[in-house]
Amino acid sequence: MVDKKIAHRVVNKDIKLIDGAGNPVKGKRIQVKQVNHDFLFGCGAFDFIGYAAEGKIENKEVTDGWLEIFNYGTLPFYWGTYEPVEGKPNFDALMKTAQYLKSKGVKVKGHPLCWHTVCADWLLKYDNETILKKQLERIDREVSGFKGVIDMWDVINEVVIMPVFDKYDNAITRICKEKGRVELIKTVFDEARKMNPNATLLLNDFNTSPKYEELIEECLDAGVSISAIGIQSHQHQGYWGKEKVQDVLERFSRFGLPIHFTENTFVSGDLMPAHIVDLNDWQVPEWPTTPEGEARQAENVEEMYRLLFENPLVQAITTWDYKDGAWLGAPSGFVRKDNSRKPSYEVLKKLTHEEWWTDTSVVTNDEGIANVEAFKGEYKIIIDGKEYDAHISDDELLKITV
């Protein structure tokens, strides 16, 4: 029996077997084998971009381990690195990578379409009107070009600070100052929605203060078609703790929108000092993982994932680093630099593929019906060695002719 705290993640499904004449098949054993979750257990999927090199994965040990625990990957579309030279985007590499991930049953998200950081420097030669025009053209190109392969996007990133960002000049802060935050958000969301009406479109931010809540409220009042609220949770300075996690969930749940934890990190070494405001400002020659840190990281992963999985509005959790050293040199991965797996990897695998996983068998009654309690997701229904694909996400009768 599943814990009532996560009852919303399972369904009681009746499976009815009939023969070719429509008669019930009784006393038949059915194996119900889960192959994927509806819930999105994600990670940055940057390691897969090697697939574009002659169609080969460069580090198969890394990617095979990644695929064992994740069903959702984020690919980088930072404008400055995706299109460093105007008119020459890295389309082919990203498309091949996304197609490969999709072939493995992984849902893919593009990140992000509009952001003031890692922006294309060549935009600075244009006036604001032209910058906005080129931003919308980029959205048209990416959202329509990847449609059917990538149907989920972080449309605009970190808008709470966007108009006041002053570390360096950039084209997106310029147009955000001129248009205002809400008008820019609505403009880019409307464009993305026009290009793919059925896409999942996220507003994403690291700011979990009331300022982000106010921005979301203003956007919804303005008619912005936000599909889900993206919340970054980089915890390089230590785990938020149960109280903060629950507070964030409570405050952002008031909108009734799906919630995605889009960028989550726990370090397994020394914590970043508390006085650092911008995580990018902490640069150290080495940042090693430690046994004590790895034990702490595993405990943090287990508690936070459980808290998020218990909330019915949370649809996705993405860890930002699969391997140590990937961002800021931090030991925030699920595997070490030598690709060996940390305790956090084993903890997440146990949750996603054992505790929150269905692999069982049931036998049909005299009416040809068997009932199974199953986590929502994709399944193989196996009867006498023959496999039937099924998506189990509701309690409607599943009828199979054998």
C-alpha positions in Angstrom: 0.0 0.0 0.0 1.4 3.4 -1.1 2.0 6.0 1.6 -1.1 8.3 1.6 1.3 11.4 1.3 2.0 10.4 -2.3 -1.4 8.8 -3.1 -1.8 11.4 -5.9 1.1 9.8 -7.7 -0.6 6.4 -8.1 -3.8 5.0 -9.6 -5.9 1.9 -9.0 -6.2 0.4 -12.5 -8.5 -2.3 -13.6 -7.1 -4.4 -16.5 -9.6 -6.5 -18.3 -8.5 -9.3 -20.7 -10.8 -10.6 -23.4 -10.3 -13.1 -26.1 -11.0 -12.6 -29.8 -14.7 -13.3 -29.3 -15.0 -10.8 -26.5 -15.2 -13.3 -23.7 -13.4 -12.6 -20.4 -10.1 -14.4 -19.9 -10.0 -15.6 -16.3 -7.2 -16.9 -14.1 -4.6 -15.3 -16.3 -1.4 -13.9 -14.8 -0.5 -10.4 -15.9 2.9 -8.8 -15.3 2.7 -5.0 -14.9 6.2 -3.6 -15.5 6.9 0.1 -15.3 9.3 1.6 -17.9 9.0 5.3 -17.2 7.5 7.8 -14.8 5.0 10.5 -15.6 6.8 12.6 -13.0 9.9 14.3 -14.5 13.1 13.3 -12.7 15.5 15.5 -14.5 19.1 16.6 -14.9 21.2 18.8 -17.1 21.8 16.7 -20.2 24.8 18.7 -21.5 27.0 15.5 -21.5 24.9 14.1 -24.3 25.9 16.8 -26.8 28.8 14.5 -27.7 26.2 12.6 -29.7 26.6 15.2 -32.4 30.2 14.1 -33.0 29.8 11.6 -35.7 26.7 10.2 -34.0 28.7 8.8 -31.1 28.3 9.4 -27.4 31.8 10.5 -26.2 31.5 9.2 -22.6 29.1 6.3 -22.6 29.8 5.5 -19.0 28.4 8.9 -18.0 25.4 8.8 -20.3 24.4 5.2 -19.5 24.5 6.1 -15.8 22.5 9.2 -16.4 19.8 7.3 -18.2 19.4 4.8 -15.4 17.9 7.4 -13.1 16.6 10.3 -15.2 13.8 10.6 -17.7 14.0 14.4 -18.3 16.9 16.4 -19.6 17.7 20.1 -20.0 19.7 21.2 -23.0 21.6 24.5 -23.3 20.3 27.2 -25.6 22.2 30.1 -24.2 22.2 32.6 -27.0 25.8 33.6 -26.7 27.1 30.1 -27.0 24.3 28.6 -29.2 24.8 31.4 -31.8 28.2 33.0 -31.2 28.2 34.3 -34.7 25.0 35.8 -36.0 23.2 33.5 -38.4 25.2 30.4 -37.4 23.3 28.6 -34.6 24.4 25.3 -33.3 21.2 23.7 -34.5 22.4 20.4 -35.8 24.3 19.4 -32.6 21.3 20.3 -30.4 18.8 18.6 -32.7 20.8 15.3 -32.9 21.2 15.4 -29.1 17.5 16.0 -28.4 16.5 13.3 -30.9 18.8 10.8 -29.2 17.4 11.6 -25.8 13.9 11.4 -27.0 14.6 7.9 -28.5 15.6 6.8 -25.0 12.3 7.9 -23.5 13.6 11.2 -22.2 11.6 14.4 -22.3 13.7 17.3 -23.3 13.5 21.0 -22.3 15.4 23.9 -23.9 16.9 26.5 -21.6 16.5 29.4 -22.1 15.0 31.4 -25.0 15.5 34.8 -23.4 18.1 35.7 -20.8 20.4 38.7 -20.0 23.3 36.4 -19.1 25.4 34.5 -21.7 23.7 36.8 -24.2 24.9 37.2 -27.8 27.4 40.1 -27.8 26.8 40.8 -31.5 23.3 42.0 -30.5 24.8 45.1 -28.9 25.5 46.8 -32.3 21.7 47.0 -32.8 19.1 49.5 -31.5 16.5 48.2 -29.1 13.8 47.8 -31.7 16.0 45.6 -33.7 17.2 43.7 -30.7 13.6 42.8 -29.8 12.9 41.8 -33.4 15.9 39.5 -33.4 14.8 38.0 -30.1 11.4 37.2 -31.5 13.0 35.7 -34.6 15.2 33.5 -32.4 12.1 32.3 -30.6 10.4 31.6 -33.9 13.4 29.6 -35.2 14.0 27.5 -32.0 10.4 26.8 -31.0 9.1 26.0 -34.4 12.4 24.3 -35.6 12.5 21.9 -32.6 8.7 21.3 -32.4 7.9 17.7 -31.8 11.4 17.0 -30.4 11.5 19.8 -27.8 8.1 20.9 -26.7 9.1 22.4 -23.3 11.0 25.7 -22.9 12.3 28.0 -20.2 11.0 31.0 -22.1 12.6 33.8 -20.1 15.0 33.5 -17.2 15.6 35.5 -14.0 13.5 38.4 -14.9 13.2 39.7 -11.3 16.7 41.2 -11.6 16.8 41.5 -15.4 16.1 45.3 -15.7 18.6 46.2 -13.0 21.3 43.8 -13.9 24.5 45.9 -14.0 27.5 43.5 -14.1 28.0 44.2 -17.8 26.0 45.7 -20.7 23.8 43.3 -22.6 21.0 43.5 -25.1 18.3 41.9 -23.1 18.6 44.1 -20.1 18.4 47.1 -22.5 15.0 46.0 -23.9 13.7 44.9 -20.5 14.5 48.4 -19.1 12.6 50.0 -22.0 9.6 47.7 -22.2 9.3 46.8 -18.6 9.4 43.3 -17.2 5.8 42.2 -17.7 5.5 43.5 -21.2 8.7 41.8 -22.2 7.6 38.5 -20.6 4.2 38.7 -22.3 5.8 39.5 -25.7 8.2 36.5 -25.6 5.6 34.1 -24.2 3.0 35.1 -26.9 5.6 34.5 -29.6 6.6 31.1 -28.2 2.9 30.1 -27.8 2.2 31.2 -31.4 5.0 29.0 -32.7 3.9 25.9 -30.6 0.5 26.3 -29.1 0.8 23.0 -27.2 4.2 23.6 -25.7 4.9 23.7 -22.0 6.3 27.2 -21.4 8.0 28.2 -18.1 8.9 31.4 -16.4 12.0 30.6 -14.4 13.9 32.4 -11.6 16.3 31.8 -8.7 14.5 34.5 -6.7 12.1 32.8 -4.3 11.2 36.0 -2.4 7.8 37.8 -2.6 9.3 39.8 -5.6 8.9 36.7 -7.8 5.4 36.0 -6.5 4.5 39.6 -7.3 5.9 39.3 -10.8 4.0 36.0 -11.5 0.8 37.7 -10.3 1.4 40.7 -12.6 2.0 38.3 -15.5 -1.2 36.3 -14.9 -3.2 39.6 -14.6 -1.7 40.6 -18.0 -2.8 37.3 -19.6 0.7 35.7 -19.9 0.2 32.0 -20.7 2.5 30.5 -18.1 2.3 26.7 -18.2 4.5 26.1 -15.1 6.4 28.1 -12.5 10.2 27.4 -12.6 12.0 27.6 -9.3 15.8 27.4 -9.1 17.2 25.9 -5.9 21.0 26.0 -6.1 22.1 25.2 -2.5 25.8 25.7 -2.7 25.6 27.4 0.7 23.7 24.6 2.4 20.4 22.8 2.2 17.4 25.1 2.5 15.9 22.7 5.1 12.4 21.3 5.4 10.9 24.6 6.7 12.1 26.7 3.8 11.2 24.0 1.2 7.6 23.9 2.6 7.4 27.7 2.8 8.4 28.0 -0.9 5.9 25.3 -1.9 3.1 27.0 0.1 3.7 30.5 -1.3 4.0 29.4 -4.9 1.2 26.9 -4.8 -1.3 29.7 -4.3 -1.3 30.3 -8.1 -2.6 26.8 -8.8 0.0 26.3 -11.5 2.3 23.3 -12.0 5.7 23.8 -10.3 9.0 22.7 -11.7 12.2 22.8 -9.6 14.4 23.5 -12.6 17.9 23.8 -11.2 18.7 22.0 -7.9 22.1 21.5 -6.4 23.6 20.1 -3.2 27.4 20.2 -2.8 29.2 17.2 -1.3 32.2 19.2 -0.1 32.8 22.4 1.8 29.9 24.7 1.6 30.2 28.1 -0.1 30.6 30.9 2.4 27.3 32.5 3.4 28.4 36.1 2.6 28.7 35.3 -1.2 25.7 37.0 -2.9 26.3 35.8 -6.5 27.3 32.2 -6.6 29.5 32.9 -9.7 31.7 35.1 -7.5 33.0 32.1 -5.6 36.1 30.8 -7.5 38.5 28.4 -5.8 41.3 26.4 -7.3 39.9 23.1 -6.1 36.6 22.1 -4.6 36.9 18.5 -3.6 34.1 16.1 -2.6 34.5 14.5 0.8 33.0 11.4 2.5 31.2 13.6 5.1 29.9 15.9 2.4 28.7 13.0 0.3 26.7 11.6 3.3 25.2 15.1 3.9 24.3 15.4 0.2 22.6 12.0 0.1 20.5 13.0 3.2 19.6 16.3 1.6 18.6 14.7 -1.7 16.3 12.2 0.0 14.5 14.7 2.2 14.0 17.3 -0.5 12.8 14.9 -3.2 10.4 13.3 -0.7 9.0 16.7 0.2 8.6 17.8 -3.5 7.1 14.4 -4.5 4.5 14.8 -1.8 3.2 18.1 -3.3 0.6 17.5 -6.0 1.6 20.6 -7.9 5.2 19.7 -8.4 5.7 18.0 -11.7 9.5 18.0 -12.2 12.8 18.2 -10.3 16.0 18.8 -12.2 19.4 18.5 -10.6 21.8 20.8 -12.4 24.9 18.7 -12.3 25.3 15.1 -13.0 29.0 15.1 -12.6 31.2 17.0 -10.1 32.9 20.1 -11.3 30.4 20.8 -14.1 29.3 24.3 -12.8 31.6 26.6 -10.8 33.9 23.6 -10.1 31.4 22.5 -7.4 31.2 18.9 -6.2 27.4 19.0 -6.8 27.1 16.0 -9.0 25.6 12.5 -8.5 28.9 11.1 -9.7 32.5 12.0 -8.9 35.0 13.3 -11.4 36.2 9.7 -12.1 32.5 8.8 -12.9 32.1 6.7 -9.7 28.7 7.0 -8.2 28.1 8.8 -5.0 25.6 7.9 -2.2 23.2 10.5 -3.6 23.0 8.6 -6.9 22.1 5.4 -5.1 19.5 7.2 -2.9 17.8 8.7 -6.0 17.9 5.4 -7.9 16.3 3.7 -4.9 13.5 6.3 -4.7 12.8 6.5 -8.4 13.2 2.8 -9.4 12.3 0.9 -6.3 10.2 2.8 -3.8 8.3 4.9 -6.3 8.2 2.2 -9.0 5.7 -0.6 -10.0 6.8 -4.0 -11.1 4.3 -6.6 -10.0 2.0 -9.3 -11.3 -1.8 -9.8 -10.8 -4.3 -12.5 -11.8 -7.6 -11.9 -13.5 -10.8 -12.9 -11.8 -13.9 -14.7 -13.2 -14.8 -11.5 -15.1 -11.3 -11.3 -16.7 -10.4 -8.3 -14.5 -7.3 -7.7 -12.4 -6.6 -4.6 -10.3 -3.2 -3.1 -9.8 -2.0 -0.1 -7.8 0.5 1.6 -10.0 2.6 4.8 -10.1 1.6 7.0 -13.0 3.7 6.3 -16.1 4.5 4.1 -19.1 4.2 0.4 -18.8 4.8 -3.0 -20.4 1.9 -5.3 -19.8 3.2 -8.8 -20.3 0.8 -11.7 -20.8 2.1 -15.2 -21.8 5.4 -13.6 -22.9 3.7 -11.0 -25.2 4.2 -7.3 -24.4 1.5 -4.6 -24.7 2.4 -0.9 -24.2 0.2 1.0 -21.9 0.1 4.5 -20.3 -1.3 4.3 -16.8 -2.4 7.6 -15.5 -6.1 7.3 -14.6 -8.5 4.8 -13.2 -10.4 4.1 -16.5 -10.7 0.4 -17.4 -7.8 -0.8 -19.6 -9.0 -3.5 -22.0 -6.6 -5.8 -23.7 -7.5 -8.5 -26.3 -5.3 -11.5 -26.0 
